[in-house]
Amino acid sequence: MTVSNELVPTSRHTLQSGRDDRALPTLIQRAGTAGRFVWDEFFYAEHHNPHTQAAYLRAVTRFLAWADAQGVDLPSITPGMVGQYLVGLGGSPSKRNLHLSALRGFFDRLVQRHVVILNPAASVKGIKEITVEGKTPEITIEQARCLLASIDTSHLVGLRDRAILATLAYTACRAGAAAKLRLGDFQHDGTQHVLRFQEKGGKSREIPVRHDLENYIRAYREVAVSEGDTKETPLFRTAKGRTKQLTPRAMSSKVICELVKRRLKDAGLPLRLSPHSFRVTAITDLLTQSVPLEDVQYLAGHSEPRTTSLYDRRKKRVTRNIVERISI
């Protein structure tokens, strides 16, 4: 049998309608009740993180469409076919490893539910990717100060944007965590003000609020909070067009990213920077000041110190210093 490397695209309807039998991949439909059970179990019971769920759903759906185009059923898929598919997939090592991870997990479930005998993705090797330093560009201390100072705070949206940027800078939080903040998450613990973040993986952390950030949030809240608001009201809300007023809706991480890009452009700063750049700078700055790695790790919400070290740009600075000394 000749196996094609052509990748078969999937439709938006298929990706968004996983529970509709008519939208299930053909191979899953042909696998009967057990196949549909595994599909529902793997995507909607095992994975609760929406980003992981969506990424795995795209990966498995795309592979099954490709396998169907080769004229095979689930039990006939071999490790060689999985490997060939990943080669044809192209892209970065992390992209192909994500697809492989999704396929391994999905076929493990198929084996457990006796839909197939062996997992064809189990023996397929992933691609080694040695990451010494993260790819997110660092915003310098001077750039961050310039960005905060550039905001017109004579209106509500300006007060909101300054509070958001300061939250990113002074807590090293992710944009998604800032977007999830509610009014009740800014609270006093008896000794100091804290922000209670809901992080990736269901983690909940309280980060102390430094005085300047506290003042920024207070100045924003005094104007933004209305009589009907509760503790569950979003802290950072979207704006009503150009009216300088806010809607009741919470900002998403995407909207916060767009806000940061817009403010960078207005301040004449590089647009390659992002909300994550504040996180890089905060971690690098604290490590430069000899703050213990475990303390910085907790601030960043990382499970492993190795993840925190990927944000450390001190080595990059040393490299630049050495390069500048080349006498050519």
Secondary structure, 3 states (H helix, E strand, C coil): CCCCCCCCCCCHHHHHCCCCHHHCCHHHHHCHHHHHHHHHHHHHHHCCCHHHHHHHHHHHHHHHHHHHHCCCCHHHCCHHHHHHHHHHHCCCHHHHHHHHHHHHHHHHHHHHCCCCCCCCCCCCCCCCCCCCCCCCCCCCHHHHHHHHHCCCCCCHHHHHHHHHHHHHHHHCCCHHHHHCCEHHHEEECCCCEEEEEECHHHCEEEEECCHHHHHHHHHHHHHHCCCCCCCCCECCEEECCCCCCEEEEECCHHHHHHHHHHHHHHCCCCCCCCHHHHHHHHHHHHHHCCCCHHHHHHHHCCCCHHHHHCCCCHHHHHHHHHHHCCCC
